[in-house]
Amino acid sequence: MPEVTAPYQPGTPCWIDLAAPDQQAAIDFYSQVFGWTGEIGPPETGGYAVCELNGKPVAGIMAAVEMGGQPAPPTVWTTYLAAADADATSEAVRGADGTVLMPVMDVMTLGRMCIAADPTGAVFGVWQPRDFPGAGIVNEHGALIWNELNTTDPSAAAAFYKSALGIESSPMEGADNYYALQVNDRPVGGMQPMSEQMPADTPSHWLAYFSVADTDETVEKVTAAGGAALQRPFDMIAGRMAVVSDPQGATFAVITPKPMNQG
């Protein structure tokens, strides 16, 4: 599939990053599983590591530490949605009954960002690009391919994302109780009610999917590297997928997508 060459349209997932208690161990794990390269960054960036795949930025990994009296962030992958104006989007989030968890801030000359939660509790980032548009490679082995909102209230979530970020939602054909999230009539992600298979205390959340050449082989790599298979490989409408976690507890999905001509 084509690499990313243009800015992401507002509302489109454009970047993901992970906060991990042991940053170097996380870099090592994902390098082993996906073939990423990355190293802890300089102090002026808080040590933030921009991991690359085939020489292009694919994801960020940072240390989960206390900052400014705030507790360390949870060990999760955060999905960032593109915005033309982070400040305006932050206000729109508040106006649509969302919560701004981290106010808008500059990230050097790279862009402006904030962290927010929708009314159902799912946390996400907002990214206004300047020098850094986001992921430079997607839809290839080891790269982001899909972002999915698992929510306790799809109706409330759909209304929020439309109001705050201009993201439309509609039932996905052939997938029961699953919704496509769309920007300019193009699917950019998915949404579904929380699964009964999830632990009862699981909050609403965004789940990042990585494309892989062989889901079963990747799950073996995950477990060999100290991770866990939360949902073993299975076949579904879009391909063969699994839900796994890394050794520090961050959950993500992997999928070997069906060729496009197979629907």
Salt bridges, closest charged atoms under 4 A:
GLU3 OE1 - LYS56 NZ 3.55
ASP87 OD2 - ARG112 NH2 2.88
GLU91 OE2 - ARG94 NH1 2.98
ASP106 OD1 - ARG112 NH1 2.90
ASP106 OD1 - ARG130 NH1 3.05
GLU168 OE1 - LYS162 NZ 3.77
ASP216 OD1 - ARG240 NE 2.64
ASP235 OD1 - ARG240 NH1 3.29
